[in-house]
Amino acid sequence: MTASSPKADPEFLDEAAVDAFLRERPDFFERHLALLDILRLPHPAGGAVSLIERQVSLLREKNHYLEQQLAELVERARENERVGQHLHRLACTLTGSEGLDAALALTQEALRTELKAELVSIRLAGDHRDGLHRLNAVDQEYFEELFARGRPQCGRLPKTALQVMFDADAEVVASAILMPLSVDGARIGVLGLGSRSPERFLPDMGIYFVTHLGELLAEVIRSHDARSMNDSPW
């Protein structure tokens, strides 16, 4: 009687060989359907299920995950539409505002309403002749990196910058957004949003609304404050 060849004996087939065999033959179980009901797999809830039952379970889990992803995308699209509509209304209001004071007040109200910001601060470049909050030459140095980045900075930000933006309220700011305001490379000022919650403004949060609002605000400030812009040290 001839001894079995080690290569032909199933006991000598390692997992890598089985894996390679099935990968090279993805239609294997289509030609051996009976195996799907014979093979047993451990189930996370305990016991064992057939391979086909396990496949059905995995497909259900994947389908549930895809449904959640789709729901999130739909909600995000709706939110972007709401934000777009709000920005459009705000743009119409700001362009018709009488004076820079009114434009800044409308912007602050929009941020408190739309982003639920607890603290809103707008610091402008230029001299202090009009009584508005403006950045002096020393304060401007704290925002050099911000303007070099050219986009909002979110999260737990440097205390020095927060003190410039929020004065005494800086002590309660646990998270914030700083948005550089500029037009065609000219630095207009800085928009700041602050919160007492460290989780409110995170580094990876969406910044669509504040970015576009910042661009709009910078244009409005420039149109209302042309003389101060000409005198700006930036």
BELTABEL-V872560 format. One record per pair of residues at least 4 apart in sequence whose ideal C-beta (glycine too) atoms are under 8 Angstrom apart, sorted by the first residue. I is the first residue (numbers start at 1). J is the second residue. D is the distance in whole Angstrom. If there is no record, write none. Layout:
i->I j->J d->D
i->I j->J d->D
//
This chain:
i->4 j->8 d->6
i->4 j->9 d->5
i->5 j->9 d->7
i->6 j->12 d->5
i->7 j->12 d->7
i->9 j->13 d->8
i->13 j->17 d->5
i->13 j->18 d->6
i->14 j->18 d->7
i->15 j->19 d->6
i->16 j->20 d->6
i->17 j->21 d->6
i->18 j->22 d->6
i->19 j->23 d->6
i->20 j->24 d->6
i->21 j->25 d->6
i->21 j->28 d->8
i->22 j->26 d->7
i->22 j->28 d->6
i->27 j->31 d->6
i->28 j->32 d->6
i->29 j->33 d->7
i->29 j->35 d->6
i->29 j->36 d->6
i->29 j->51 d->8
i->32 j->36 d->8
i->33 j->37 d->8
i->34 j->38 d->6
i->35 j->39 d->6
i->35 j->51 d->7
i->36 j->50 d->6
i->36 j->51 d->5
i->36 j->52 d->4
i->36 j->55 d->8
i->37 j->50 d->5
i->37 j->51 d->8
i->37 j->52 d->6
i->38 j->50 d->7
i->39 j->50 d->7
i->39 j->51 d->4
i->40 j->48 d->4
i->40 j->49 d->7
i->40 j->50 d->6
i->40 j->51 d->8
i->41 j->48 d->6
i->41 j->49 d->6
i->41 j->50 d->7
i->41 j->51 d->6
i->41 j->54 d->5
i->42 j->47 d->8
i->42 j->48 d->6
i->43 j->47 d->5
i->43 j->48 d->6
i->43 j->49 d->5
i->43 j->54 d->7
i->43 j->57 d->8
i->49 j->53 d->4
i->49 j->54 d->5
i->49 j->57 d->7
i->50 j->54 d->7
i->51 j->55 d->6
i->52 j->56 d->7
i->53 j->57 d->6
i->54 j->58 d->6
i->55 j->59 d->6
i->56 j->60 d->6
i->57 j->61 d->7
i->58 j->62 d->6
i->59 j->63 d->6
i->60 j->64 d->6
i->61 j->65 d->6
i->62 j->66 d->6
i->63 j->67 d->6
i->64 j->68 d->7
i->65 j->69 d->6
i->66 j->70 d->6
i->67 j->71 d->6
i->68 j->72 d->6
i->69 j->73 d->6
i->70 j->74 d->6
i->71 j->75 d->6
i->72 j->76 d->6
i->73 j->77 d->6
i->74 j->78 d->6
i->75 j->79 d->6
i->76 j->80 d->6
i->77 j->81 d->6
i->78 j->82 d->6
i->79 j->83 d->6
i->80 j->84 d->6
i->80 j->208 d->7
i->81 j->85 d->6
i->82 j->86 d->6
i->83 j->87 d->6
i->83 j->114 d->7
i->83 j->208 d->6
i->83 j->209 d->5
i->84 j->88 d->6
i->85 j->89 d->7
i->86 j->90 d->6
i->86 j->110 d->7
i->86 j->114 d->6
i->86 j->209 d->8
i->87 j->91 d->6
i->87 j->209 d->7
i->87 j->212 d->6
i->87 j->213 d->7
i->87 j->216 d->7
i->88 j->92 d->7
i->89 j->93 d->6
i->90 j->94 d->6
i->90 j->106 d->7
i->90 j->107 d->8
i->90 j->110 d->5
i->90 j->213 d->7
i->90 j->216 d->7
i->91 j->95 d->6
i->91 j->216 d->6
i->92 j->96 d->7
i->93 j->97 d->7
i->93 j->106 d->6
i->94 j->103 d->5
i->94 j->106 d->6
i->94 j->107 d->7
i->94 j->216 d->7
i->94 j->217 d->8
i->94 j->220 d->5
i->95 j->220 d->7
i->97 j->102 d->4
i->97 j->103 d->4
i->97 j->106 d->6
i->97 j->220 d->7
i->97 j->224 d->8
i->98 j->102 d->5
i->99 j->103 d->7
i->99 j->224 d->7
i->100 j->104 d->6
i->100 j->130 d->8
i->100 j->132 d->7
i->100 j->221 d->7
i->100 j->224 d->4
i->100 j->225 d->5
i->101 j->105 d->6
i->101 j->132 d->7
i->102 j->106 d->6
i->103 j->107 d->6
i->103 j->217 d->8
i->103 j->220 d->5
i->103 j->221 d->7
i->103 j->224 d->6
i->104 j->108 d->6
i->104 j->122 d->6
i->104 j->132 d->7
i->104 j->221 d->8
i->105 j->109 d->6
i->106 j->110 d->6
i->107 j->111 d->6
i->107 j->120 d->8
i->107 j->122 d->7
i->107 j->213 d->7
i->107 j->217 d->6
i->108 j->112 d->6
i->108 j->120 d->5
i->108 j->122 d->7
i->109 j->113 d->6
i->110 j->114 d->6
i->110 j->213 d->7
i->111 j->115 d->5
i->111 j->117 d->5
i->111 j->120 d->5
i->111 j->193 d->6
i->111 j->210 d->8
i->111 j->213 d->7
i->112 j->116 d->7
i->112 j->117 d->6
i->112 j->120 d->6
i->114 j->209 d->6
i->115 j->193 d->6
i->115 j->209 d->7
i->115 j->210 d->7
i->117 j->193 d->4
i->117 j->194 d->7
i->117 j->195 d->7
i->118 j->194 d->6
i->118 j->195 d->5
i->118 j->196 d->6
i->118 j->200 d->8
i->119 j->166 d->6
i->119 j->169 d->6
i->119 j->173 d->7
i->119 j->176 d->8
i->119 j->192 d->8
i->119 j->193 d->7
i->119 j->194 d->4
i->119 j->195 d->7
i->120 j->192 d->7
i->120 j->193 d->6
i->120 j->194 d->8
i->121 j->133 d->7
i->121 j->165 d->5
i->121 j->166 d->5
i->121 j->191 d->8
i->121 j->192 d->4
i->121 j->193 d->8
i->121 j->194 d->7
i->122 j->133 d->7
i->122 j->189 d->6
i->122 j->190 d->8
i->122 j->191 d->5
i->122 j->192 d->7
i->122 j->217 d->8
i->123 j->133 d->5
i->123 j->134 d->7
i->123 j->135 d->5
i->123 j->139 d->7
i->123 j->164 d->7
i->123 j->165 d->6
i->123 j->189 d->5
i->123 j->190 d->5
i->123 j->192 d->7
i->124 j->132 d->6
i->124 j->133 d->7
i->124 j->134 d->5
i->124 j->135 d->7
i->124 j->188 d->7
i->124 j->189 d->4
i->124 j->221 d->7
i->124 j->225 d->7
i->124 j->228 d->7
i->125 j->134 d->7
i->125 j->135 d->6
i->125 j->140 d->7
i->125 j->187 d->6
i->125 j->188 d->6
i->125 j->189 d->5
i->125 j->228 d->8
i->125 j->229 d->7
i->125 j->232 d->4
i->125 j->233 d->7
i->125 j->234 d->5
i->126 j->134 d->6
i->126 j->225 d->7
i->126 j->228 d->3
i->126 j->229 d->7
i->126 j->231 d->6
i->126 j->232 d->5
i->127 j->134 d->7
i->127 j->228 d->6
i->127 j->231 d->5
i->128 j->132 d->8
i->128 j->134 d->5
i->128 j->136 d->8
i->129 j->228 d->8
i->130 j->228 d->7
i->134 j->189 d->8
i->134 j->228 d->8
i->135 j->139 d->4
i->135 j->140 d->5
i->135 j->143 d->8
i->135 j->164 d->7
i->135 j->189 d->7
i->135 j->190 d->7
i->136 j->140 d->7
i->137 j->141 d->8
i->137 j->233 d->6
i->139 j->143 d->8
i->139 j->164 d->5
i->140 j->144 d->7
i->140 j->233 d->7
i->140 j->234 d->6
i->142 j->158 d->7
i->142 j->160 d->5
i->142 j->161 d->5
i->142 j->164 d->6
i->143 j->147 d->6
i->143 j->161 d->7
i->143 j->164 d->8
i->143 j->178 d->7
i->143 j->180 d->7
i->143 j->190 d->6
i->144 j->148 d->6
i->145 j->149 d->6
i->146 j->153 d->6
i->146 j->161 d->8
i->146 j->178 d->6
i->146 j->180 d->5
i->146 j->190 d->7
i->147 j->180 d->5
i->147 j->182 d->7
i->147 j->187 d->6
i->149 j->153 d->7
i->149 j->180 d->7
i->150 j->180 d->7
i->150 j->182 d->8
i->151 j->180 d->8
i->151 j->207 d->7
i->151 j->211 d->7
i->152 j->177 d->5
i->152 j->178 d->7
i->152 j->179 d->5
i->152 j->180 d->8
i->152 j->207 d->5
i->152 j->210 d->6
i->152 j->211 d->6
i->152 j->214 d->7
i->153 j->157 d->6
i->153 j->177 d->7
i->153 j->178 d->5
i->154 j->175 d->8
i->154 j->176 d->7
i->154 j->177 d->5
i->154 j->201 d->5
i->154 j->202 d->6
i->154 j->203 d->5
i->154 j->205 d->6
i->154 j->207 d->7
i->155 j->175 d->6
i->155 j->176 d->8
i->155 j->201 d->7
i->155 j->202 d->6
i->155 j->203 d->4
i->156 j->174 d->7
i->156 j->175 d->6
i->156 j->176 d->8
i->156 j->198 d->7
i->157 j->161 d->6
i->157 j->162 d->6
i->157 j->176 d->5
i->157 j->178 d->6
i->158 j->162 d->7
i->159 j->163 d->6
i->159 j->170 d->7
i->160 j->164 d->7
i->161 j->165 d->6
i->161 j->178 d->6
i->162 j->166 d->6
i->162 j->170 d->4
i->162 j->173 d->5
i->162 j->176 d->6
i->162 j->192 d->8
i->162 j->194 d->7
i->163 j->167 d->7
i->163 j->170 d->4
i->165 j->170 d->7
i->165 j->176 d->8
i->165 j->178 d->7
i->165 j->190 d->7
i->165 j->192 d->4
i->165 j->194 d->7
i->166 j->170 d->4
i->166 j->173 d->6
i->166 j->192 d->7
i->166 j->194 d->6
i->169 j->173 d->7
i->169 j->194 d->7
i->170 j->194 d->8
i->172 j->194 d->8
i->172 j->196 d->5
i->173 j->194 d->4
i->173 j->195 d->7
i->173 j->196 d->7
i->174 j->195 d->6
i->174 j->196 d->6
i->174 j->197 d->6
i->174 j->198 d->4
i->174 j->200 d->8
i->175 j->194 d->8
i->175 j->195 d->5
i->175 j->197 d->6
i->175 j->198 d->5
i->175 j->199 d->7
i->175 j->200 d->5
i->175 j->201 d->4
i->175 j->202 d->7
i->176 j->192 d->6
i->176 j->193 d->6
i->176 j->194 d->5
i->176 j->195 d->7
i->176 j->201 d->6
i->177 j->191 d->8
i->177 j->192 d->7
i->177 j->193 d->4
i->177 j->201 d->5
i->177 j->207 d->7
i->177 j->210 d->6
i->178 j->190 d->6
i->178 j->191 d->7
i->178 j->192 d->5
i->179 j->190 d->7
i->179 j->191 d->4
i->179 j->192 d->7
i->179 j->193 d->8
i->179 j->210 d->6
i->179 j->211 d->7
i->179 j->213 d->8
i->179 j->214 d->4
i->180 j->187 d->7
i->180 j->190 d->6
i->180 j->214 d->7
i->181 j->187 d->7
i->181 j->188 d->4
i->181 j->189 d->5
i->181 j->190 d->6
i->181 j->191 d->6
i->181 j->214 d->6
i->181 j->217 d->6
i->181 j->218 d->4
i->181 j->221 d->7
i->182 j->186 d->6
i->182 j->187 d->5
i->182 j->188 d->6
i->182 j->218 d->6
i->183 j->188 d->6
i->183 j->218 d->5
i->183 j->219 d->6
i->183 j->222 d->5
i->186 j->222 d->7
i->186 j->229 d->7
i->186 j->232 d->7
i->186 j->234 d->7
i->187 j->232 d->7
i->187 j->234 d->4
i->188 j->218 d->5
i->188 j->221 d->5
i->188 j->222 d->6
i->188 j->229 d->7
i->189 j->218 d->8
i->189 j->221 d->7
i->191 j->210 d->7
i->191 j->213 d->8
i->191 j->214 d->5
i->191 j->217 d->6
i->193 j->201 d->7
i->193 j->210 d->7
i->194 j->201 d->8
i->195 j->200 d->4
i->195 j->201 d->6
i->196 j->200 d->8
i->201 j->205 d->6
i->207 j->211 d->5
i->208 j->212 d->7
i->209 j->213 d->6
i->210 j->214 d->6
i->211 j->215 d->7
i->212 j->216 d->6
i->213 j->217 d->6
i->214 j->218 d->6
i->215 j->219 d->7
i->216 j->220 d->6
i->217 j->221 d->6
i->218 j->222 d->6
i->219 j->223 d->6
i->220 j->224 d->6
i->221 j->225 d->5
i->222 j->226 d->7
i->222 j->229 d->6
i->225 j->229 d->6
i->226 j->230 d->7
i->227 j->231 d->7
i->228 j->232 d->7
//
